[in-house]
């Protein structure tokens, strides 16, 4: 069974690398035509995602509990950052720091289901995180998990090499994020 997970993870990484390279090539062509950059749009989208509150999602979370209602997963892809955004209500987006984005994926029922499941699984990882006041991008070769809760943002960072060799305690959440990304990509084609 472990081999299946590893094979699936490698397949996900390969597909993602293909899309990242295609996006980089597309942006390279677009930059020749236009001097405008999409970096500020990426930063705005990411910052907006990180600042969504339970009230904005229509959630009523009891006091005294820590409830994850959203996940912002930032994945370093050799200098391009893939940011996967998901909320408990099924809303989901995938954006690249190079400017490409697939937004509104949660309108698709399969995406909404995967987004909700990703957030539900994230609740099991809250004890592996620290409360953070800044949400910087991941260091090279890492993935950063930002769990949005009613008590603020909790974050952690993991080496991609540890995920790839199946030694990371984050493999389950990363795998759920990969499954969500697959569903989002289906809506983009």
N, C-alpha and C positions, 0 to 999 in steps of 0.2 A: 504494500500500500504506500509505503514511503517513496518508493520509486515512481509511482504514479504521480504523487504530489510534486516531486522534484521535476519530472518530465513536464507536468502541466506548468510549473513555475518557469521552467526554461522556455517553453513555448510562449508563455505570456511575455516574458522578457524579450524574446526574439521579435514578436509582433510589435511590441511597444517600440523597440529600437527602430524597426522599419518605419513606423508612423512618425517618430521623432525626426529621423533623417529626412523623411519626405517633407515634414513641416519646415525643417531648417532650410532645405533646398528651395521650397516655395517662398519662404521669407527672404531668402537671399535674392531671388528674382524680384520680389516686390520692392525691396529696398533700392534696387536700381531704378525703379520707376518712381518711387515716392521717398521723400526724406523724412516722413513721419514715422515714428516708432510706436509699437504696441506695448512697450515695456510698462508705460504708466497705466495702461488699461489692465495689464496682467496684475500689477501691484494693487490697483484699485479693486479688482475683482477678488483677489486673495484677501485683502484687508477687510472688505465688506463681508466676505464669508466668515472670517474669524470674529467678526463683531455681531453676528446675528444672535439675538436673545431668545429665550424661551417664549417671551410674550409675542415676539414677531411671528413665531411659529404657532401661536395659539395654544401653548402648553401651560398647564397648571401643575407645577412640580411641588410636592409637599416640602415644607421647611425641614431641615435636619437630615435630608438625604442628599447624596451626590448622584445626580442623574445625567448621563451622557445623552445629549440630544443632537450632536453633530460631530463630524470628524473632518478635519482638513489634513490630508496626507500629502506631504511634499517629498518627491522622489527625485534625487539627483541623477540625471541621465547624461553623464559626461559633459556637464556644463549647462545643459538645458534642464530646467526644473519642470516636472509634471506635477501639477497640483490637482488632487482628486478631492472633491467637496461633496459631502453627503449629509443629509439631515434625516432625523427619525420619521418625518412626514413623507419621505420618498423623494424629495428634491435632490438633484445631483447634477454636478457639472465636472468637466475635466478641462483644465486650461494648461497651456505650456507657456513658459517664460518667453519663448520666441514669438508669442502672439497668437498662435492657433488655439481654438477653443471649441468645445462641444458643450453648449449650454441648453438648459431646458430638458435634459434627458429624463428627468423624473416624470415627464408627461407620458412616457412609455411605461406601461404597467410592469414589464419585466425589469426595467431600470429602477423603478420606484421600489419594487420588492427587494432587489439587491441592495439598494441604498439603505433601506430600513434595516435589513439584516446586518449590514456592515456596521451600522451605528449600534445595534443591539449587541453584537459581538464585542464592540469596543468597550462596553460597560465592564466586561470581564478583565480588562486590562488597566483599569483605573488605578489599581494598587501598584502598578509598575511605572507610574508616571509621577511627575512633580508639578506642583502648581507653578505656572510661569507667568511672568508679567510682560515678557517680550516673546514674540513668535518669529524668530529669524528663520531664514531659509536653511535647508540642511547643508552640512559640510559636504565636500566632494566624497563620493562613494558611500553615501548614507541615505537613509529615509527618515523623515521626521513625522511623528504622529502628534497632532494637536487634537485633543479631545475637548469639545465644547461642553461645559456643564453649567448647571445652575449656580455653581460655586466658583466659576471662572474657567480659565483654560488650563488644562493639564497636558504636559508634553513629555515626549521622550524621543530619543534619536537612536537608531540602530545602524550598524554597518551592513551594507548590502551583501558583503561577502558572508556574513553570518547567516543571513536569510538564504542566500544561494546554497550554502552547504548544510542547511537545515539544522543549524545549531542555535538559532535564535529563538527566544521565547515569544517573539513577535511574529513568527511565521504564520500563525493562524489568522491574525488580523490583516497581515500583508496579503495573504491569499484571498481573503474576503474582498479586500480592496481591488485585487486583480480581477476577481470575478465581476465586480461592479464595472470596472474599466472595460472589460470585454462587452458587457451589455451596452454601455455608452457608445462604444465604437460601432456596434451594430446599428445604432440609430443614426450614425454619421454617414453610413454608406448607402 
